[in-house]
């Protein structure tokens, strides 16, 4: 099962394992430096080996073992990082008809209803977040994701990359379906089922968004929105290594969304990592110019990424609540009152007579 939080814990566990191995090696060296036993200085084949030389050989072997473990940990961490990482402020919305990646429910006229004005940019962990933002943007994206995306864009034409993005978005249907149902949006869930059926067949596995050409629009929904509609507050703004901008609520929702990915139950662990890496690189390649323009046009990139993300999330949640109200609006309409026929008054009857 592909969950970014689990991947982060695995990387931490690998580092702890390497530290534990180094501590065990030091303990073994300390014990070996005591009084020699009956076989001290004798090799397994019966040849005499000086004690100093034996200790040097053991130290060299242990150092190589520790170095190998650290190398494995770093390689796994780098692979997971590329698979999970997005540049700060990357639009995380679905691919549209043209395959471009857009933000969720981005409407300029939607007023935020999730957070108050005082909580709009709640960032009490700014010092930590800025350091993580710098790592994600300057090191991870600058040295790994962006160069890989540029090479990916040179190898594959844009039409192929957009088709691949649409296919991945089509496979993500269960997340949207479940969250539409949990948000009490049955019409949105029905649209997602219809889109999946049409795009998986006529759209050749989702490579072509035929449903949008038929005016069957997507109904985007994720677990972060669902938690918000149930009244859970967003919590502080949060930036973690290898992950896009989040709030505490969205981080929890992201983990739930990972459990709703059916592909993760079919592919092995290595296959899930390969899928994540290719998806992240492909998404980055479709937004090279967009990110470059943003980086060149703002002075404080951290604040711009934070404010933009929080604004998009507020708009998305407000729009989800609005869609739900529209779907159930018919239950709130009062029945039409039929007009009663007017009876002639006594004065009118006298005038007629």
WOTAQUI-V467170 format. One record per backbone hydrogen bond with DSSP energy under -1.0 kcal/mol. NH is the residue of the N-H (numbers start at 1). CO is the residue of the C=O. Records with the same first field share a line. If there is no record, write none. Layout:
BEGIN
NH=CO  CO
END
This chain:
BEGIN
7=3
8=4
9=5
10=6
11=7
12=8
13=9
14=10
15=11
16=12
17=13
18=14
19=15
20=16
21=17
22=18
23=19
24=20
25=21
26=22
27=23
28=24
29=25
30=26
31=27
32=28
33=29
34=31
40=37
42=39
43=47
46=43
49=41
54=50
55=51
56=52
57=53
58=54
59=55
60=56
61=57
62=58
63=59
64=60
65=61
66=62
67=63
68=64
69=65
70=66
71=67
72=68
73=69
74=70
75=71
76=72
77=73
78=74
79=75
80=76
81=77
82=78
83=79
84=80
85=81
90=87
96=100
99=96
102=94
107=105
122=119
129=125
130=126
131=127
132=128
133=129
134=130
135=131
136=132
137=133
138=134
139=135
140=135
141=136
142=137
143=139
144=140
145=140
146=141
148=144
149=145
150=146
151=147
152=148
153=149
154=150
155=151
156=152
161=157
162=158
163=159
164=160
165=161
166=162
167=163
168=164
169=165
170=166
171=167
173=170
176=172
177=173
178=174
179=175
180=176
181=177
182=178
183=179
184=181
185=180
189=185
190=186
191=187
192=188
193=189
194=190
195=191
196=192
197=193
198=194
199=195
200=196
202=198
203=198
204=201
205=200
206=199
207=204
208=203
210=208
213=209
214=210
215=212
216=211
226=222
227=223
228=224
229=225
230=226
231=228
232=227
237=122
238=246
243=240
246=238
248=236
249=234
251=247
252=248
253=249
254=250
255=251
256=252
257=253
258=254
259=255
261=258
265=262
266=263
267=263
272=268
273=269
274=270
275=271
276=272
277=273
278=274
279=275
280=276
281=277
282=278
283=279
284=280
285=281
286=282
287=284
291=287
292=288
293=289
294=290
295=291
296=292
297=293
298=294
304=300
305=301
306=302
307=303
308=304
309=305
310=306
311=307
312=308
313=309
314=310
315=311
316=312
317=313
318=314
319=315
320=316
321=317
322=318
323=319
324=320
325=321
326=322
327=323
328=324
331=328
332=329
349=345
350=346
351=347
352=348
353=349
END
